[in-house]
């Protein structure tokens, strides 16, 4: 099974989803993330996952165009995570799922306030991926 998580910057939500899904779904599922305008992985995304034992510090933001053609041709699920912006689109036979989540990278305030928003998104993603696992054949 191949799963692609997408958001615009591939810096927070989709990176976090990729890290969480790899841990929750295991090595038999190929998981990637991408964005339409990739930037850099947000340090709060790295920190919020590190708090629960997942290391995405070596992850690199990717555009959909940089993913391997073999993977793109065999995607089973495309899960988009955008809420307030226009999510990227993949032309594929894959099942499309939309989990709209506010972009924690857009939150302003103290570092602790920002980090809490990343934790909230992390926990929501974790719950959704765990529920997803219960409803798909692996």
FIGU-458133 format. One record per residue (C-alpha): residue number from 1; residue in three letters; chain; x, y, z negated. Coordinates in nm, 3 decimals, always signed. Example, Ala and Ser with C-alpha at 12.3 -4.5 7.8 and 13.67 -1.06 7.14 Angstrom:
% FIGU-458133
> resi, resn, chain, xx, yy, zz
> 1, ALA, A, +1.230, -0.450, -0.780
> 2, SER, A, +1.367, -0.106, -0.714
***
This chain:
% FIGU-458133
> resi, resn, chain, xx, yy, zz
> 1, UNK, A, +0.000, +0.000, +0.000
> 2, UNK, A, +0.120, +0.351, +0.087
> 3, UNK, A, -0.002, +0.665, -0.091
> 4, UNK, A, +0.075, +1.027, -0.005
> 5, UNK, A, +0.011, +1.312, -0.253
> 6, UNK, A, -0.009, +1.659, -0.102
> 7, UNK, A, -0.026, +2.022, -0.207
> 8, UNK, A, +0.112, +2.339, -0.053
> 9, UNK, A, +0.456, +2.387, -0.213
> 10, UNK, A, +0.531, +2.025, -0.314
> 11, UNK, A, +0.683, +2.180, -0.625
> 12, UNK, A, +0.447, +2.093, -0.910
> 13, UNK, A, +0.120, +1.898, -0.871
> 14, UNK, A, +0.223, +1.661, -0.592
> 15, UNK, A, +0.572, +1.607, -0.738
> 16, UNK, A, +0.418, +1.526, -1.076
> 17, UNK, A, +0.163, +1.296, -0.913
> 18, UNK, A, +0.437, +1.112, -0.725
> 19, UNK, A, +0.640, +1.057, -1.042
> 20, UNK, A, +0.339, +0.946, -1.244
> 21, UNK, A, +0.206, +0.716, -0.972
> 22, UNK, A, +0.542, +0.544, -0.928
> 23, UNK, A, +0.542, +0.462, -1.298
> 24, UNK, A, +0.172, +0.369, -1.325
> 25, UNK, A, +0.129, +0.181, -0.996
> 26, UNK, A, +0.469, +0.015, -0.990
> 27, UNK, A, +0.721, -0.074, -0.721
> 28, UNK, A, +0.481, -0.267, -0.498
> 29, UNK, A, +0.320, +0.062, -0.391
> 30, UNK, A, +0.513, +0.308, -0.174
> 31, UNK, A, +0.442, +0.661, -0.295
> 32, UNK, A, +0.554, +0.990, -0.148
> 33, UNK, A, +0.459, +1.355, -0.181
> 34, UNK, A, +0.478, +1.645, +0.060
> 35, UNK, A, +0.363, +2.000, +0.116
> 36, UNK, A, +0.283, +2.234, +0.401
> 37, UNK, A, +0.525, +2.500, +0.268
> 38, UNK, A, +0.774, +2.318, +0.041
> 39, UNK, A, +0.975, +2.530, -0.201
> 40, UNK, A, +1.170, +2.393, -0.501
> 41, UNK, A, +1.064, +2.154, -0.775
> 42, UNK, A, +0.937, +2.361, -1.065
> 43, UNK, A, +1.144, +2.317, -1.384
> 44, UNK, A, +0.824, +2.298, -1.591
> 45, UNK, A, +0.707, +2.003, -1.377
> 46, UNK, A, +1.038, +1.830, -1.452
> 47, UNK, A, +1.012, +1.910, -1.824
> 48, UNK, A, +0.649, +1.805, -1.862
> 49, UNK, A, +0.721, +1.462, -1.709
> 50, UNK, A, +1.047, +1.422, -1.899
> 51, UNK, A, +0.840, +1.455, -2.219
> 52, UNK, A, +0.667, +1.127, -2.131
> 53, UNK, A, +0.976, +0.945, -2.005
> 54, UNK, A, +0.957, +1.016, -1.631
> 55, UNK, A, +1.254, +1.178, -1.457
> 56, UNK, A, +1.182, +1.376, -1.139
> 57, UNK, A, +1.489, +1.599, -1.174
> 58, UNK, A, +1.642, +1.456, -0.855
> 59, UNK, A, +1.324, +1.496, -0.650
> 60, UNK, A, +1.335, +1.719, -0.345
> 61, UNK, A, +1.036, +1.905, -0.199
> 62, UNK, A, +0.942, +1.769, +0.143
> 63, UNK, A, +0.732, +1.883, +0.432
> 64, UNK, A, +0.494, +1.637, +0.591
> 65, UNK, A, +0.711, +1.653, +0.905
> 66, UNK, A, +1.015, +1.522, +0.717
> 67, UNK, A, +0.849, +1.198, +0.601
> 68, UNK, A, +0.945, +0.877, +0.782
> 69, UNK, A, +0.723, +0.802, +1.082
> 70, UNK, A, +0.684, +0.442, +0.965
> 71, UNK, A, +0.540, +0.564, +0.633
> 72, UNK, A, +0.314, +0.819, +0.802
> 73, UNK, A, +0.179, +0.552, +1.035
> 74, UNK, A, +0.084, +0.323, +0.749
> 75, UNK, A, -0.065, +0.552, +0.483
> 76, UNK, A, -0.360, +0.395, +0.301
> 77, UNK, A, -0.455, +0.698, +0.089
> 78, UNK, A, -0.389, +1.070, +0.120
> 79, UNK, A, -0.464, +1.246, -0.208
> 80, UNK, A, -0.475, +1.626, -0.191
> 81, UNK, A, -0.440, +1.831, -0.508
> 82, UNK, A, -0.508, +2.192, -0.407
> 83, UNK, A, -0.777, +2.396, -0.579
> 84, UNK, A, -0.752, +2.764, -0.497
> 85, UNK, A, -0.546, +2.737, -0.179
> 86, UNK, A, -0.590, +2.553, +0.151
> 87, UNK, A, -0.445, +2.204, +0.125
> 88, UNK, A, -0.235, +2.059, +0.403
> 89, UNK, A, -0.405, +1.816, +0.639
> 90, UNK, A, -0.272, +1.487, +0.772
> 91, UNK, A, -0.422, +1.336, +1.083
> 92, UNK, A, -0.446, +0.975, +0.979
> 93, UNK, A, -0.682, +0.683, +0.942
> 94, UNK, A, -0.601, +0.687, +0.570
> 95, UNK, A, -0.874, +0.726, +0.312
> 96, UNK, A, -0.882, +1.088, +0.196
> 97, UNK, A, -0.928, +1.174, -0.171
> 98, UNK, A, -0.936, +1.528, -0.309
> 99, UNK, A, -0.847, +1.598, -0.670
> 100, UNK, A, -0.862, +1.979, -0.696
> 101, UNK, A, -0.628, +2.100, -0.969
> 102, UNK, A, -0.525, +2.460, -1.037
> 103, UNK, A, -0.161, +2.525, -0.954
> 104, UNK, A, +0.023, +2.550, -1.288
> 105, UNK, A, +0.310, +2.727, -1.110
> 106, UNK, A, +0.082, +3.029, -1.063
> 107, UNK, A, +0.023, +3.075, -1.437
> 108, UNK, A, +0.186, +3.379, -1.598
> 109, UNK, A, +0.278, +3.429, -1.959
> 110, UNK, A, +0.532, +3.288, -2.201
> 111, UNK, A, +0.729, +2.976, -2.117
> 112, UNK, A, +0.532, +2.779, -2.377
> 113, UNK, A, +0.204, +2.899, -2.226
> 114, UNK, A, +0.318, +2.797, -1.876
> 115, UNK, A, +0.447, +2.461, -2.000
> 116, UNK, A, +0.111, +2.389, -2.161
> 117, UNK, A, -0.059, +2.434, -1.822
> 118, UNK, A, +0.186, +2.187, -1.668
> 119, UNK, A, +0.111, +1.942, -1.949
> 120, UNK, A, -0.263, +1.981, -1.887
> 121, UNK, A, -0.219, +1.907, -1.514
> 122, UNK, A, +0.015, +1.616, -1.598
> 123, UNK, A, -0.240, +1.462, -1.833
> 124, UNK, A, -0.523, +1.507, -1.583
> 125, UNK, A, -0.315, +1.346, -1.309
> 126, UNK, A, -0.216, +1.060, -1.538
> 127, UNK, A, -0.582, +0.987, -1.618
> 128, UNK, A, -0.687, +1.005, -1.253
> 129, UNK, A, -0.405, +0.778, -1.137
> 130, UNK, A, -0.485, +0.525, -1.411
> 131, UNK, A, -0.853, +0.528, -1.304
> 132, UNK, A, -0.748, +0.502, -0.939
> 133, UNK, A, -0.542, +0.192, -1.027
> 134, UNK, A, -0.849, +0.029, -1.182
> 135, UNK, A, -1.048, +0.077, -0.862
> 136, UNK, A, -0.806, -0.030, -0.589
> 137, UNK, A, -0.665, -0.371, -0.500
> 138, UNK, A, -0.288, -0.369, -0.552
***
